[in-house]
Amino acid sequence: MTSIHLSIPLSATPDRVWAAVRAVGSPHIELSPGFVTACELTDRTRTVTFANGAVARELIVDVDDERRRLAYAVIESGLGMQHHHAVMQVEARGAGTQLVWTVDVLPDEIAPRVRELMSAGAAAITQALA
């Protein structure tokens, strides 16, 4: 299994970043506009449409307000994943925020593609929450 870790420094306050992360039904509005173009939330499952036309079905595993931690898993996508689990955690850093995004993925061969997608997502997050 490959683990991919991104630390995204943001100038927005931890409260603002957490509000955007925890809005699991609307990542295309505050968290990553332009990277995510649509999202439909049904109970604990969301269907996310990306700018490249890809669609993923994700299970919302946990939204922890105390720890400012979101955990989710891709349960259906076009990438051929056998396993995908992700965590986004918001941490205060000086006057700003550090968003730590970790993804565990199988098979290992798709990790470079997942890292590429995460990097594009991180760029959109940085632009939205700068």
Contacts in CASP RR format, 6 or more apart in sequence:
PFRMAT RR
TARGET T0000
AUTHOR 0000-0000-0000
METHOD contacts of the structure
MODEL  1
MTSIHLSIPLSATPDRVWAAVRAVGSPHIELSPGFVTACELTDRTRTVTF
ANGAVARELIVDVDDERRRLAYAVIESGLGMQHHHAVMQVEARGAGTQLV
WTVDVLPDEIAPRVRELMSAGAAAITQALA
1 83 0 8 1.000
1 104 0 8 1.000
1 105 0 8 1.000
1 106 0 8 1.000
1 108 0 8 1.000
2 104 0 8 1.000
2 105 0 8 1.000
2 106 0 8 1.000
2 108 0 8 1.000
2 111 0 8 1.000
2 114 0 8 1.000
3 102 0 8 1.000
3 103 0 8 1.000
3 104 0 8 1.000
3 105 0 8 1.000
4 102 0 8 1.000
4 103 0 8 1.000
4 104 0 8 1.000
4 105 0 8 1.000
4 111 0 8 1.000
4 114 0 8 1.000
4 115 0 8 1.000
4 118 0 8 1.000
5 100 0 8 1.000
5 101 0 8 1.000
5 102 0 8 1.000
6 100 0 8 1.000
6 101 0 8 1.000
6 102 0 8 1.000
6 118 0 8 1.000
6 119 0 8 1.000
6 122 0 8 1.000
7 98 0 8 1.000
7 99 0 8 1.000
7 100 0 8 1.000
7 101 0 8 1.000
8 98 0 8 1.000
8 99 0 8 1.000
8 100 0 8 1.000
8 101 0 8 1.000
8 122 0 8 1.000
8 125 0 8 1.000
8 126 0 8 1.000
9 93 0 8 1.000
9 96 0 8 1.000
9 97 0 8 1.000
9 98 0 8 1.000
10 17 0 8 1.000
10 96 0 8 1.000
10 97 0 8 1.000
10 98 0 8 1.000
10 99 0 8 1.000
10 125 0 8 1.000
10 126 0 8 1.000
10 129 0 8 1.000
10 130 0 8 1.000
11 95 0 8 1.000
11 96 0 8 1.000
11 97 0 8 1.000
11 129 0 8 1.000
11 130 0 8 1.000
12 96 0 8 1.000
12 97 0 8 1.000
12 129 0 8 1.000
12 130 0 8 1.000
13 96 0 8 1.000
13 97 0 8 1.000
14 68 0 8 1.000
14 90 0 8 1.000
14 91 0 8 1.000
14 92 0 8 1.000
14 96 0 8 1.000
14 97 0 8 1.000
16 97 0 8 1.000
16 129 0 8 1.000
17 90 0 8 1.000
17 97 0 8 1.000
17 99 0 8 1.000
17 129 0 8 1.000
18 65 0 8 1.000
18 68 0 8 1.000
18 90 0 8 1.000
19 30 0 8 1.000
20 27 0 8 1.000
20 30 0 8 1.000
20 31 0 8 1.000
20 128 0 8 1.000
20 129 0 8 1.000
21 31 0 8 1.000
21 68 0 8 1.000
21 70 0 8 1.000
21 88 0 8 1.000
21 90 0 8 1.000
21 99 0 8 1.000
22 63 0 8 1.000
22 65 0 8 1.000
22 68 0 8 1.000
22 70 0 8 1.000
23 29 0 8 1.000
23 30 0 8 1.000
23 31 0 8 1.000
24 41 0 8 1.000
24 46 0 8 1.000
24 60 0 8 1.000
24 63 0 8 1.000
24 70 0 8 1.000
24 72 0 8 1.000
25 39 0 8 1.000
25 40 0 8 1.000
25 41 0 8 1.000
25 46 0 8 1.000
26 39 0 8 1.000
27 36 0 8 1.000
27 39 0 8 1.000
27 48 0 8 1.000
28 34 0 8 1.000
28 36 0 8 1.000
28 37 0 8 1.000
28 38 0 8 1.000
28 39 0 8 1.000
30 128 0 8 1.000
30 129 0 8 1.000
31 124 0 8 1.000
31 125 0 8 1.000
31 128 0 8 1.000
31 129 0 8 1.000
32 121 0 8 1.000
32 124 0 8 1.000
32 125 0 8 1.000
32 128 0 8 1.000
33 124 0 8 1.000
33 128 0 8 1.000
34 51 0 8 1.000
34 124 0 8 1.000
35 50 0 8 1.000
35 51 0 8 1.000
35 120 0 8 1.000
35 121 0 8 1.000
35 123 0 8 1.000
35 124 0 8 1.000
35 125 0 8 1.000
36 48 0 8 1.000
36 49 0 8 1.000
36 50 0 8 1.000
36 51 0 8 1.000
36 124 0 8 1.000
37 49 0 8 1.000
37 50 0 8 1.000
37 51 0 8 1.000
37 53 0 8 1.000
38 48 0 8 1.000
38 49 0 8 1.000
39 46 0 8 1.000
39 47 0 8 1.000
39 48 0 8 1.000
39 49 0 8 1.000
40 46 0 8 1.000
40 47 0 8 1.000
41 60 0 8 1.000
44 59 0 8 1.000
44 60 0 8 1.000
45 57 0 8 1.000
45 58 0 8 1.000
45 59 0 8 1.000
45 60 0 8 1.000
45 75 0 8 1.000
46 57 0 8 1.000
46 58 0 8 1.000
46 60 0 8 1.000
47 55 0 8 1.000
47 56 0 8 1.000
47 57 0 8 1.000
47 58 0 8 1.000
48 55 0 8 1.000
48 56 0 8 1.000
48 57 0 8 1.000
48 58 0 8 1.000
49 55 0 8 1.000
50 56 0 8 1.000
50 117 0 8 1.000
54 77 0 8 1.000
54 78 0 8 1.000
54 79 0 8 1.000
55 77 0 8 1.000
55 78 0 8 1.000
56 74 0 8 1.000
56 76 0 8 1.000
56 77 0 8 1.000
56 78 0 8 1.000
57 74 0 8 1.000
57 75 0 8 1.000
57 76 0 8 1.000
57 77 0 8 1.000
58 72 0 8 1.000
58 73 0 8 1.000
58 74 0 8 1.000
58 75 0 8 1.000
59 72 0 8 1.000
59 73 0 8 1.000
59 75 0 8 1.000
60 70 0 8 1.000
60 71 0 8 1.000
60 72 0 8 1.000
61 71 0 8 1.000
61 72 0 8 1.000
61 73 0 8 1.000
61 85 0 8 1.000
62 69 0 8 1.000
62 70 0 8 1.000
62 71 0 8 1.000
63 69 0 8 1.000
63 70 0 8 1.000
64 70 0 8 1.000
64 71 0 8 1.000
67 89 0 8 1.000
68 89 0 8 1.000
68 90 0 8 1.000
68 91 0 8 1.000
69 87 0 8 1.000
69 88 0 8 1.000
69 89 0 8 1.000
69 90 0 8 1.000
70 87 0 8 1.000
70 88 0 8 1.000
70 89 0 8 1.000
71 85 0 8 1.000
71 86 0 8 1.000
71 87 0 8 1.000
72 85 0 8 1.000
72 86 0 8 1.000
73 84 0 8 1.000
73 85 0 8 1.000
73 86 0 8 1.000
74 81 0 8 1.000
74 84 0 8 1.000
74 86 0 8 1.000
77 84 0 8 1.000
79 110 0 8 1.000
79 113 0 8 1.000
79 114 0 8 1.000
80 110 0 8 1.000
81 105 0 8 1.000
81 106 0 8 1.000
81 107 0 8 1.000
81 110 0 8 1.000
82 106 0 8 1.000
82 107 0 8 1.000
83 104 0 8 1.000
83 105 0 8 1.000
83 106 0 8 1.000
84 103 0 8 1.000
84 104 0 8 1.000
84 105 0 8 1.000
84 106 0 8 1.000
84 114 0 8 1.000
85 103 0 8 1.000
85 104 0 8 1.000
86 101 0 8 1.000
86 102 0 8 1.000
86 103 0 8 1.000
86 104 0 8 1.000
87 100 0 8 1.000
87 101 0 8 1.000
87 102 0 8 1.000
87 103 0 8 1.000
88 99 0 8 1.000
88 100 0 8 1.000
88 101 0 8 1.000
89 99 0 8 1.000
89 100 0 8 1.000
89 102 0 8 1.000
90 97 0 8 1.000
90 98 0 8 1.000
90 99 0 8 1.000
91 97 0 8 1.000
91 98 0 8 1.000
91 99 0 8 1.000
91 100 0 8 1.000
92 98 0 8 1.000
97 129 0 8 1.000
99 125 0 8 1.000
99 129 0 8 1.000
101 118 0 8 1.000
101 122 0 8 1.000
103 114 0 8 1.000
103 118 0 8 1.000
105 111 0 8 1.000
105 114 0 8 1.000
END
